[in-house]
Amino acid sequence: MGPEFFQTGLGRTYYEHTMPMLVKQLELLNQNLMTLTDLIQHNTDIDEERLKQKRVRVLDDLPSF
């Protein structure tokens, strides 16, 4: 029987390079998702505040036709 996967050149590359890069990319993805979630929540809060204000335009100030 031949060498185990981790003992081969491809296996060594996989465990020493590919897996650490995969973990790093997953961490970056998680950070980006957290940032996106925060931005969505912030915009939702702003939208809710604007809805509560219910600005109304007074039609008496407009010229009549």
N, CA, C and O atoms as a GROMACS GRO file, in nm:
protein
  260
    1MET      N    1   0.085  -0.118   0.000
    1MET     CA    2   0.000   0.000   0.000
    1MET      C    3   0.090   0.125   0.000
    1MET      O    4   0.195   0.126   0.064
    2GLY      N    5   0.048   0.228  -0.072
    2GLY     CA    6   0.128   0.350  -0.088
    2GLY      C    7   0.116   0.443   0.032
    2GLY      O    8   0.056   0.408   0.134
    3PRO      N    9   0.173   0.561   0.020
    3PRO     CA   10   0.170   0.659   0.129
    3PRO      C   11   0.028   0.713   0.150
    3PRO      O   12  -0.055   0.713   0.060
    4GLU      N   13   0.005   0.758   0.271
    4GLU     CA   14  -0.123   0.823   0.302
    4GLU      C   15  -0.131   0.956   0.227
    4GLU      O   16  -0.030   1.011   0.185
    5PHE      N   17  -0.253   1.006   0.211
    5PHE     CA   18  -0.272   1.130   0.135
    5PHE      C   19  -0.188   1.244   0.190
    5PHE      O   20  -0.125   1.317   0.114
    6PHE      N   21  -0.186   1.261   0.321
    6PHE     CA   22  -0.111   1.373   0.381
    6PHE      C   23   0.038   1.359   0.360
    6PHE      O   24   0.112   1.456   0.378
    7GLN      N   25   0.084   1.241   0.323
    7GLN     CA   26   0.226   1.219   0.300
    7GLN      C   27   0.267   1.248   0.155
    7GLN      O   28   0.386   1.248   0.124
    8THR      N   29   0.171   1.271   0.068
    8THR     CA   30   0.203   1.300  -0.073
    8THR      C   31   0.222   1.450  -0.093
    8THR      O   32   0.187   1.530  -0.007
    9GLY      N   33   0.278   1.487  -0.207
    9GLY     CA   34   0.296   1.628  -0.239
    9GLY      C   35   0.163   1.701  -0.248
    9GLY      O   36   0.149   1.812  -0.196
   10LEU      N   37   0.065   1.639  -0.313
   10LEU     CA   38  -0.067   1.700  -0.322
   10LEU      C   39  -0.133   1.712  -0.184
   10LEU      O   40  -0.196   1.813  -0.153
   11GLY      N   41  -0.118   1.610  -0.104
   11GLY     CA   42  -0.176   1.613   0.030
   11GLY      C   43  -0.113   1.721   0.116
   11GLY      O   44  -0.183   1.792   0.189
   12ARG      N   45   0.017   1.734   0.106
   12ARG     CA   46   0.088   1.836   0.183
   12ARG      C   47   0.042   1.976   0.138
   12ARG      O   48   0.019   2.064   0.222
   13THR      N   49   0.030   1.996   0.007
   13THR     CA   50  -0.019   2.124  -0.045
   13THR      C   51  -0.161   2.150   0.004
   13THR      O   52  -0.194   2.262   0.043
   14TYR      N   53  -0.244   2.047   0.002
   14TYR     CA   54  -0.383   2.060   0.046
   14TYR      C   55  -0.390   2.106   0.192
   14TYR      O   56  -0.462   2.201   0.223
   15TYR      N   57  -0.316   2.041   0.279
   15TYR     CA   58  -0.323   2.073   0.422
   15TYR      C   59  -0.245   2.200   0.460
   15TYR      O   60  -0.282   2.268   0.555
   16GLU      N   61  -0.138   2.231   0.387
   16GLU     CA   62  -0.056   2.346   0.423
   16GLU      C   63  -0.098   2.475   0.351
   16GLU      O   64  -0.070   2.584   0.400
   17HIS      N   65  -0.164   2.463   0.237
   17HIS     CA   66  -0.201   2.583   0.161
   17HIS      C   67  -0.353   2.594   0.139
   17HIS      O   68  -0.415   2.694   0.174
   18THR      N   69  -0.410   2.491   0.080
   18THR     CA   70  -0.550   2.497   0.040
   18THR      C   71  -0.642   2.514   0.160
   18THR      O   72  -0.728   2.603   0.161
   19MET      N   73  -0.627   2.432   0.261
   19MET     CA   74  -0.714   2.440   0.379
   19MET      C   75  -0.700   2.573   0.454
   19MET      O   76  -0.802   2.632   0.489
   20PRO      N   77  -0.579   2.623   0.480
   20PRO     CA   78  -0.569   2.754   0.546
   20PRO      C   79  -0.631   2.866   0.463
   20PRO      O   80  -0.694   2.956   0.519
   21MET      N   81  -0.615   2.862   0.331
   21MET     CA   82  -0.675   2.965   0.245
   21MET      C   83  -0.828   2.954   0.248
   21MET      O   84  -0.897   3.055   0.248
   22LEU      N   85  -0.879   2.832   0.252
   22LEU     CA   86  -1.023   2.812   0.260
   22LEU      C   87  -1.078   2.869   0.390
   22LEU      O   88  -1.182   2.935   0.389
   23VAL      N   89  -1.010   2.844   0.499
   23VAL     CA   90  -1.054   2.898   0.628
   23VAL      C   91  -1.048   3.051   0.626
   23VAL      O   92  -1.139   3.117   0.677
   24LYS      N   93  -0.943   3.108   0.568
   24LYS     CA   94  -0.931   3.254   0.559
   24LYS      C   95  -1.046   3.312   0.477
   24LYS      O   96  -1.104   3.413   0.516
   25GLN      N   97  -1.078   3.250   0.365
   25GLN     CA   98  -1.187   3.299   0.281
   25GLN      C   99  -1.322   3.287   0.352
   25GLN      O  100  -1.407   3.374   0.336
   26LEU      N  101  -1.341   3.182   0.429
   26LEU     CA  102  -1.464   3.168   0.506
   26LEU      C  103  -1.475   3.277   0.612
   26LEU      O  104  -1.584   3.330   0.637
   27GLU      N  105  -1.364   3.311   0.675
   27GLU     CA  106  -1.363   3.420   0.773
   27GLU      C  107  -1.398   3.553   0.706
   27GLU      O  108  -1.477   3.631   0.760
   28LEU      N  109  -1.340   3.580   0.589
   28LEU     CA  110  -1.372   3.702   0.515
   28LEU      C  111  -1.518   3.706   0.473
   28LEU      O  112  -1.582   3.811   0.480
   29LEU      N  113  -1.570   3.593   0.429
   29LEU     CA  114  -1.710   3.585   0.391
   29LEU      C  115  -1.800   3.615   0.510
   29LEU      O  116  -1.899   3.687   0.498
   30ASN      N  117  -1.766   3.560   0.624
   30ASN     CA  118  -1.844   3.584   0.746
   30ASN      C  119  -1.839   3.732   0.784
   30ASN      O  120  -1.942   3.789   0.822
   31GLN      N  121  -1.722   3.794   0.775
   31GLN     CA  122  -1.712   3.937   0.805
   31GLN      C  123  -1.797   4.020   0.710
   31GLN      O  124  -1.864   4.114   0.751
   32ASN      N  125  -1.793   3.985   0.582
   32ASN     CA  126  -1.873   4.058   0.483
   32ASN      C  127  -2.022   4.040   0.508
   32ASN      O  128  -2.099   4.135   0.494
   33LEU      N  129  -2.063   3.921   0.545
   33LEU     CA  130  -2.204   3.898   0.577
   33LEU      C  131  -2.248   3.976   0.700
   33LEU      O  132  -2.360   4.027   0.705
   34MET      N  133  -2.161   3.986   0.798
   34MET     CA  134  -2.194   4.064   0.918
   34MET      C  135  -2.206   4.212   0.882
   34MET      O  136  -2.297   4.280   0.930
   35THR      N  137  -2.116   4.263   0.799
   35THR     CA  138  -2.123   4.402   0.755
   35THR      C  139  -2.251   4.428   0.677
   35THR      O  140  -2.320   4.528   0.699
   36LEU      N  141  -2.284   4.338   0.586
   36LEU     CA  142  -2.405   4.352   0.506
   36LEU      C  143  -2.529   4.348   0.595
   36LEU      O  144  -2.622   4.426   0.574
   37THR      N  145  -2.531   4.259   0.692
   37THR     CA  146  -2.644   4.251   0.786
   37THR      C  147  -2.658   4.380   0.865
   37THR      O  148  -2.769   4.429   0.885
   38ASP      N  149  -2.547   4.436   0.910
   38ASP     CA  150  -2.551   4.563   0.984
   38ASP      C  151  -2.605   4.676   0.896
   38ASP      O  152  -2.684   4.757   0.942
   39LEU      N  153  -2.561   4.681   0.771
   39LEU     CA  154  -2.609   4.785   0.680
   39LEU      C  155  -2.759   4.771   0.653
   39LEU      O  156  -2.832   4.870   0.650
   40ILE      N  157  -2.804   4.650   0.633
   40ILE     CA  158  -2.947   4.626   0.610
   40ILE      C  159  -3.027   4.668   0.732
   40ILE      O  160  -3.130   4.733   0.719
   41GLN      N  161  -2.980   4.631   0.850
   41GLN     CA  162  -3.050   4.668   0.973
   41GLN      C  163  -3.053   4.819   0.989
   41GLN      O  164  -3.156   4.875   1.027
   42HIS      N  165  -2.942   4.885   0.962
   42HIS     CA  166  -2.935   5.031   0.972
   42HIS      C  167  -3.035   5.097   0.877
   42HIS      O  168  -3.108   5.188   0.916
   43ASN      N  169  -3.038   5.050   0.753
   43ASN     CA  170  -3.132   5.106   0.656
   43ASN      C  171  -3.276   5.078   0.693
   43ASN      O  172  -3.364   5.161   0.670
   44THR      N  173  -3.302   4.962   0.750
   44THR     CA  174  -3.438   4.929   0.796
   44THR      C  175  -3.479   5.024   0.907
   44THR      O  176  -3.593   5.071   0.910
   45ASP      N  177  -3.388   5.052   0.999
   45ASP     CA  178  -3.417   5.146   1.108
   45ASP      C  179  -3.447   5.285   1.053
   45ASP      O  180  -3.540   5.351   1.099
   46ILE      N  181  -3.370   5.329   0.955
   46ILE     CA  182  -3.393   5.460   0.894
   46ILE      C  183  -3.529   5.463   0.825
   46ILE      O  184  -3.604   5.560   0.840
   47ASP      N  185  -3.562   5.358   0.751
   47ASP     CA  186  -3.691   5.351   0.682
   47ASP      C  187  -3.807   5.354   0.782
   47ASP      O  188  -3.908   5.422   0.759
   48GLU      N  189  -3.794   5.282   0.892
   48GLU     CA  190  -3.899   5.281   0.993
   48GLU      C  191  -3.916   5.420   1.055
   48GLU      O  192  -4.029   5.464   1.080
   49GLU      N  193  -3.805   5.489   1.078
   49GLU     CA  194  -3.812   5.623   1.135
   49GLU      C  195  -3.881   5.719   1.038
   49GLU      O  196  -3.961   5.803   1.080
   50ARG      N  197  -3.850   5.708   0.912
   50ARG     CA  198  -3.915   5.794   0.812
   50ARG      C  199  -4.065   5.766   0.804
   50ARG      O  200  -4.144   5.858   0.788
   51LEU      N  201  -4.102   5.641   0.814
   51LEU     CA  202  -4.244   5.607   0.811
   51LEU      C  203  -4.318   5.664   0.933
   51LEU      O  204  -4.434   5.703   0.923
   52LYS      N  205  -4.250   5.668   1.045
   52LYS     CA  206  -4.312   5.722   1.166
   52LYS      C  207  -4.333   5.873   1.155
   52LYS      O  208  -4.427   5.927   1.214
   53GLN      N  209  -4.247   5.940   1.080
   53GLN     CA  210  -4.257   6.085   1.066
   53GLN      C  211  -4.378   6.126   0.983
   53GLN      O  212  -4.437   6.231   1.009
   54LYS      N  213  -4.417   6.047   0.887
   54LYS     CA  214  -4.534   6.071   0.803
   54LYS      C  215  -4.545   6.217   0.761
   54LYS      O  216  -4.639   6.286   0.800
   55ARG      N  217  -4.454   6.262   0.684
   55ARG     CA  218  -4.456   6.399   0.635
   55ARG      C  219  -4.572   6.416   0.537
   55ARG      O  220  -4.594   6.332   0.449
   56VAL      N  221  -4.644   6.524   0.553
   56VAL     CA  222  -4.760   6.551   0.467
   56VAL      C  223  -4.739   6.686   0.400
   56VAL      O  224  -4.699   6.783   0.465
   57ARG      N  225  -4.766   6.692   0.273
   57ARG     CA  226  -4.753   6.817   0.200
   57ARG      C  227  -4.887   6.891   0.206
   57ARG      O  228  -4.992   6.833   0.180
   58VAL      N  229  -4.882   7.016   0.238
   58VAL     CA  230  -5.003   7.096   0.249
   58VAL      C  231  -5.043   7.141   0.110
   58VAL      O  232  -4.966   7.207   0.040
   59LEU      N  233  -5.165   7.107   0.069
   59LEU     CA  234  -5.211   7.139  -0.065
   59LEU      C  235  -5.258   7.284  -0.078
   59LEU      O  236  -5.267   7.335  -0.189
   60ASP      N  237  -5.288   7.351   0.032
   60ASP     CA  238  -5.331   7.490   0.028
   60ASP      C  239  -5.223   7.581  -0.027
   60ASP      O  240  -5.254   7.689  -0.079
   61ASP      N  241  -5.098   7.541  -0.017
   61ASP     CA  242  -4.987   7.625  -0.063
   61ASP      C  243  -4.967   7.616  -0.214
   61ASP      O  244  -4.891   7.694  -0.270
   62LEU      N  245  -5.034   7.523  -0.281
   62LEU     CA  246  -5.018   7.505  -0.425
   62LEU      C  247  -5.115   7.596  -0.500
   62LEU      O  248  -5.227   7.619  -0.454
   63PRO      N  249  -5.074   7.646  -0.614
   63PRO     CA  250  -5.166   7.729  -0.693
   63PRO      C  251  -5.283   7.644  -0.745
   63PRO      O  252  -5.264   7.527  -0.777
   64SER      N  253  -5.399   7.702  -0.753
   64SER     CA  254  -5.515   7.629  -0.805
   64SER      C  255  -5.524   7.649  -0.955
   64SER      O  256  -5.481   7.751  -1.007
   65PHE      N  257  -5.578   7.553  -1.022
   65PHE     CA  258  -5.590   7.558  -1.168
   65PHE      C  259  -5.732   7.580  -1.209
   65PHE      O  260  -5.762   7.586  -1.328
   0.00000   0.00000   0.00000
